[in-house]
Structure formats: C-alpha cells, structure tokens
Amino acid sequence: MYKVESFLTSFILSYADKYIKDFKKSDAQLSLWEGEAYFHNLELDPLALEDLVPFHFVSGHINELKIKVPWTSLGSSPVEVVIDTIECVMKFKSPESDKSTSNAADTATAPKDAQDPSSPSPTLDPTLAPLDSTGSNPSLPAAVESSNSTYMLSLTRRVLSNLKIVCNNVILKIMEEDTVLSLNIKTIQAESVNGHWMPAFTELSPKELFLRKRIKLNDITLCLDRRSPSGHIVTFLEPLLFKCSLELRLLQQYDKATYASRLTRLDISCDQMSFIISKPQLYLLVKILELVVNLKKVISKQKTTNSHPTSPSPPPHATPTTPSSPSGKPPHLPSSNTSTSGEARPCAAMGVKDISAGSQGGGAGASSPASSRPTSPTPD
C-alpha cells in the first residue's frame, strides 16, 4: 500500500508542479499522505497554461487549493480537487507575440524537462498510453513497470477517469487596448456520471467502453467594458449575459483493443439565455470579433507549421555532383515516378444540442433592465 500511496501522490502533485510557480512537492507530499492537502496564494505559470488554451496568459492566481484523496476507498470514491477563487488575465495571441512566447517557453521549460525520469509525467488522458508489444506502458515510471504494473495502471486510470473538480468564484479577463471582456462564474463542478447522467464511480473496461462527465456552470456573467489609458474601468456597462446556468454532458467512447478515444460528444443544455447589448458595447464587440478572426489565423498557422516541419538544408560542401561517363556526357538516369498518398484519419465527432436562448432587448440601442453588477465585482 505504501508503494501505491507514493506513486499516486507523485502523480497528482506532478500536475501542480507543472502549472504552479515555485511549487514545493516535498512539503505537499506529507500533507497529501494524510488524505488532505491545502495550499494558499498560488501563482500560476503563464507559459504552461498557454498550452491549454489559445490565449497569451498575463497572470494567474489561486487563493486556495484543496486536494482530498480517499486512501481507504480509492476503488469506489473519487479524488476531489477544490479551487476557491481563481483569477486569470489573458490577451489575444498575435503572430508576433506567439513567436516570442514560444521561444520563451522553450527556454523556461528546459529545467522541467530534465526532471527525474522516475517521477510520473502528468497526462490528462484517463486511459494513459496504450501498451506496446512487450506489454509495458512507456508513460509510466520504471519502478511501477517493474512491479505490479497492471494493478498500478488500472488504479491510475480509475483515479483519473473519476476525478472530481470544483471551482468556486472563477474570474477570467481578456484585456486588449481599451477593451475588457470579463467572465465570472460562481461555481464549476465536473464529475463522473453513469448512463443516466447521475453521479457515480465509473471504470473503463471491455464491457463498458464509455466515460461520461457532467459539468455544471452556475451563475455565468459576461461583461464587456471600456477602460481608460491608465487601465481602470471608469463606467461599468450593463452585462452582456447575467447569471446564466449551463450544463455540459461529455461522452467519450474508447476502442476495445487499445483503449484509444474513438468518439467525443458534447451536449450543452440551458434553460434560458438572455443577451443585452448597448451602443457603446457594439463598437467593443466588433473589435473583439476582429481579434477572434486574427486568433483563428494564428491557430491555423500553428497547425500548418506542426504538420509540415521544415527539413534542414544540406551544407554547401555536401551538394551531390552528377557523375560523368567516359565520353564526357552525363550518363542517362532512368526516370522514377513517385506518388504519395495519404489516408484521412478519423476525427472526433461532436454534437451540440438542447440550446434554448431567449432574447431580451438584444439589438443595438436596446433598453437595459434595472439589474446591477454581480455582488462580487472583480478588482482591476
């Protein structure tokens, strides 16, 4: 049991070490062995977070992080991660900033890449990696592979697939010149569910090749304001979206032989969604849409670069020369016709349904209802 606790503790804390600055794993390991670990005033690593979303992170802060591990019932109870008050400030990516950020990320992540190979590397895939021809898993540490690897792999899959995450008071801000787009969410809760979409402890097996997650977002408020050159918002405009709730149902189907993901479906349901936009916000909204179009170009350029890497050119002295025949003429070389063919890889299917939206004064210049800004305004 001690080996299981040691491995899972290192596995869980590897996520925190990746996304949190100056995280001390040695101090947190002892607390987590007792079943609960608390962390306060954490600064997030912007470069690590940019791998998750297509934005440039300016700053990120967590007031409190709690990790609860039920050591005595790992096979039937989920590991819980609770975050209280997380605030992130972001900017839209541009081709220039994306290039400089990638260079800085390569330099900053060099020490972390040279970590101890015996510690497990974090992964968000609940199936981890498929086994190779020898029956081993390359993503797991050698210490686990050498002893009881099947049990460790199965236990890690259960822990990841049933992970429960609760985020209270989520604040996301996107700042661009004189525009501030802020998203406030009171509660985000993600948990595993059964076939009836009720909370349950599930496990991936040859008989059950589906994993389901239910994500609830309560009291969503979306604001669009204009800030002064000093960075402060002088007048708060009416929210575009005020206290809306969503429920997301994520369904993933896996292959029976390799446990690789075959199908991903996301259903979004909402009882009521009302948008309100004023004339000052219309100008700001157009600017946001232009930035979204530019962001799409940056993402397309990244995909093209990753799929067609540039091959290094040969050095000047390595230029091949054509041999000559005894008659002084170049020999006749047979022509070769080479054709390449590619197969289209299957992509994940995604369905979105059950979205009902009620519009209340959604046009430009519509009268704003007498509603106030959320009770917990975000500091600028």
Buried (B, 14 or more C-beta within 10 A) or exposed (E): EEEBBEBBBBBBBBBBBBBBEEBEBEEBBEBBBEEEBEBEEBEBBBBBBBEEEBBBBEEBBBBBBBBBBBBEEBEEBBBBBBBBBBBBBBBBBBEEEBEEBEEEBEEEBEEEEEEEEEBBEBBEEBBBBEBEEEEBBEBBBEBBBEEEBEEBBBBBBBBBBBBBBBBBBBBBBBBBEBBBBBBBBBBBBBBBBEEEBEEBBBBBEEEEBEBBBBBBBBBBBBBBBBBEEEEEBEEEBBBBBBBBBBBBBBBBBBEEEEBEBBBBBBBBBBEEBBBBBBEBBEEBBEBBEEBEEBBEEBEEEBEEEEEEEEEEEEEEEEEEEEEEEEEEEEEEEEEEEEEEEEEEEEEEEEEEEEEEEEEEBEEEEBEEEEEEBBEEBBEE
